[in-house]
Amino acid sequence: MSKTIKSPVDEFPGKITLPDFLTMPQVLLYERGISESLVLIEQEANPSEIDSVILPAICEIVEEWDIGGDYWPDEAISPSNFPGSPRIPSSNFLGWVMQEVREIYNPSIPKE
């Protein structure tokens, strides 16, 4: 079963649908993206370079994009058409999606 969550970013209103768990191919893409982003962070790369290495995994993991607003493309979302501007809202939106995916990848397990 999947979960649908509401976007907290005003410029990208709507919701996304995420799986309850990641498949091994999704985990591989996610881990590669994270590893590459850590290297770029060490090299003090710009934020858009860092975002671009995780986008393939994010686009593979998100099951459905039900996002509206002036900046969201009409066609299917891919790394090549993911909205990069306005930059701060775009970065906030991607950061939120990454946080939600991170929780699927490595969920918080409540202590009893």
N, C-alpha and C positions, 0 to 999 in steps of 0.2 A: 504494500500500500504506500502511496506517495503522500507527501505533505505539501500544502499550499500555504505560502506565507506572504504577507503584505509588505510591499516596499516602504521603507521609512523615508525615502528621498522624494521630496515634493516634485522635483523636475522629472522624475521617472515614476509616475503613479501607477499602481496596479499590483500585480502579484506574480510570483514565480512558483513553479511546482518542482519539488526536489524528491529524489527517491529516498526510501527509508535506509538503504544501504548502497554502498558502491560496489560495482563489479571489479574484478581484478584489472581489466583493461583501464577502467576509470581511475583506479588507485595508481596504476603505473603512470598515466598521464598527469595526475595530480602531483605525485611525488617528483616527477621530472620537472614540472613547472615550479614547484617549491624550491627544488635544488638549484635550478637555473636562476630563480629570483634571488636566492641568497648570495650567489656569486655576483650578480649584478649589484646588489646592495653593497657588498664589500668593495666593488669597483666604483661606488658612488655614481651609478648610472641614474639617468633621469627617471621619474616615476612612470612615464608612459612605456619605457623599455621594460621596466619591471612588470607592469601590468600585462604587457603583450605576451610574456612567456607563460603566464598562468591562464590566459584567455582560452587556449585550446581545451584545457581540462574543464574549465567552467562551462564552456559551450557544450561540451560532451555530457556533462553531468546534469545540467538543468534540463528537466523534461519538457517544461513549457514556460514560455515567456508571455505573460499577459500584461504587458507594460504599455502605457500610453504616453501622451505628452508630445511636445513639439520636437523632441530630439530623438525619438525612437523610430527606427526604420520600419517600413511596412513588411519587408521580406523577412525570411527566416534569419535568425541571428547566427552569426559566425564571427570568428576572430577578425575577419576582414571588414565587417560592417558594424561592429560593436561601437556605439557612440562614445567618442572620446572627448566631446565637449557638450555643454560647458564643462570645463575641466574639473572644477571642484565637485559639482554634483555627480559627474561621471565617476570620479575617483571614489566618492562616498558610496555610490551605488555598487560599484565593483567590490569595494571593501566589505560592504554588507553581505553580498552574495558569497564572497570568499569566507567570511566568518560563519555563515550558515553551512557551507560545504565542509569547513573544518570540523564543525560539530558532528557531521555525519561520519567523516573520516576517523575522528578520534573523539567519540562522545564522552561527555562528563558522566561519570557513573556515581550516582548518589551513594554516600556512605550510610550504612545502617547501624 
